[in-house]
Amino acid sequence: MAYQGLNAETLQIQGHEGDTIDVYVARPAGDGPFPGVVVIHHMPGWDEWTTEVVRRFAHNGYAAISPNLHHRAGPGPLEEVVQRVRDAGGSRDAFVLGDIKASLEYLNAQPGANGKIGVIGFCSGGRIAYMTGCNVPDVDAAVDCWGGNVVVMPDRLTPAQPKAVIDMTSDLACPLLGLFGNEDQNPDPAMVNTMEAELKKHNKTYEFHRYDGAGHGFFAWERPLYRQEQAVDGWQKVYAFYEKYLS
């Protein structure tokens, strides 16, 4: 089909416990029905690259939304906000899950929604996507793009993030796609092996794809770590996965 256009804007919705949060939303032109995708940003923040990913999904036929999960760290330049989040030990898992659940509900309430919702996250957002699949029942498919700290030692748990996501695997209630670079250090190949073993142990539906010559963040086309060949294949895997579970 010829490209028909899209609509994109920043809005505010009620997130965890009624907090007002910013979200970036894009949807294809037309009446739908459209599946939905929640785009979970990386630790570098709710940035230009994140909004480009949201528009990319809309271009490909999805209604997409990305909540600013760092909004509770206050206003200011992106680098300062991110540093405040890091200094606090990361965003609180309970708040993050509440904001994502609100984003899911927003998409499902829109005219033309087909009732199917996926989540995708990058870097720390990949960890959150995995965690969301284990804790939010309305998710139909989750994509973890090189999510760090899914596998984490007990001494690295914090009050903000009190439970290792790998220990939530038994509660995973949707298919999971994982994309990883074999040169990454978090998750490194041994951590990915641990994740895969846990998914198999609990008989979960999943697909993992591992890429030689790629490290962390190899989708990020504006950075030196971008790997064009691996990223193109990875995006094809994402679209095929969502076509299978969200159509």
HELIX and SHEET records of a PDB file:
HELIX    1   1 HIS A   16  GLY A   18  5                                   3    
HELIX    2   2 GLU A   48  HIS A   59  1                                  12    
HELIX    3   3 HIS A   71  ALA A   73  5                                   3    
HELIX    4   4 LEU A   78  ASP A   87  1                                  10    
HELIX    5   5 ASP A   93  ASN A  108  1                                  16    
HELIX    6   6 SER A  124  ASN A  135  1                                  12    
HELIX    7   7 PRO A  154  ARG A  156  5                                   3    
HELIX    8   8 VAL A  165  ASP A  171  5                                   7    
HELIX    9   9 PRO A  189  LYS A  201  1                                  13    
HELIX   10  10 GLN A  228  LEU A  246  1                                  19    
SHEET    1   A 8 LEU A   6  GLN A  14  0                                        
SHEET    2   A 8 THR A  20  PRO A  28 -1                                        
SHEET    3   A 8 ALA A  63  PRO A  67 -1                                        
SHEET    4   A 8 PHE A  34  ILE A  40  1                                        
SHEET    5   A 8 ALA A 113  PHE A 122  1                                        
SHEET    6   A 8 ALA A 141  CYS A 145  1                                        
SHEET    7   A 8 LEU A 176  GLY A 181  1                                        
SHEET    8   A 8 TYR A 206  TYR A 211  1                                        
END                                                                             
